[in-house]
Amino acid sequence: MISKKDIEHLAKLARIDVSEAEKEKLAQDLQAVLAYVKTLQEADVGDESFTHFEHLETRLREDAKENDLAEARRTQQLLASAPVQEKGYVTVKNVLGK
């Protein structure tokens, strides 16, 4: 069971202020989360191992490279049309002072 003292310790670690009412609610919420995690741990997954994902591979969409090139072209067009640019950025007049 999550105690009020546990919540106070977690709040101190997170550097947050928690009211008395919030402590009770957080204790209940954390207890529910831990109960759910326990249920997941007890689930029968057969012979499947979910600790390794070697069978997964990263796939980019077919248009990903085209989108990257189009974005680079748009950036170059913007920079080319800017009246003043510096180090790859559009330079604007200071409007806030100093």
N, C-alpha and C positions, 0 to 999 in steps of 0.2 A: 504494500500500500504506500502511495506517495504521501508523505507527511507535509505539514505546513513548514517544518524546518527545512525539508528538501527544497520546497519552492523558494524559501527565503535564500537558501544557498545558491540556487540557480539564478535568482534575480540579482544577487550580488555579483556572480560571475559575469552575467550579461550587462551589469551596470545599469539596471533599470529599477524604477520604483514600482512596487506592486502593492495595491491596497489590500486590506484584509479580505474584502469580498472577492477580489481578483485571485487571491491566494487559494481560496476554496475552489473557485471555478477552474483554475489552472491545475490544481491537484486532481480534480475529477477528470479533466480532459487528458492529462498525461496518463492517468491510470487506464483510461479507455484506449489510448494509443498503445500502451504496453500490453494490454490484454489482446489487442488485435495482432500485434507483433508475435505474441506467444501463439496465437491461433495459426498464423502463417508458418511459424517454425514447426508446428506439429503436423502441418499438412503433408499428406503422403504424395510424393512426387515420383514414386517408382524409382526407376534406375536413372532418371534424368539428373544431371548435375547442372546447376545453374551458377556455378562458380567460374566457369571458363566459357568464353564466347569466341573460340577460334573459328567456329563455323560461320560467323558473321563477317561480312565484308562491307566496306564503305563503297557506296555507289553514288556517283554524281548523276544528276539528271542530264539528259542529252544536251539540253540547251544551256547548261551551266557555263560552259566556256564561252558560248556566244553572248550570254548576259554579261559576263565579266568584260569581254572585249567591248561590248556596246557601252557599258558604264565608263570604261576608260576613255572611249571616244567622246562621250558626253562631257566628261571632266575636262578633257583637252579643249573641246569647243568652248566651254564656259571660261576657262582660263584665257583662251585666245581672244575672246570677246570682252574681257575685263579691261577697263582703262589702265589699271595699275595692278600688277601682281608681284609677289615676292616669294621666292622659295616654294613655288607651287601652290600658293594661296592667293586669293583675291584680297587686295588691300583696299580698305575703305577709310574714309575720313573719320577721325575721332569725334563722336557726337556726345560723349558724356563728360567732357572736360579733360583736363590734364592728360 
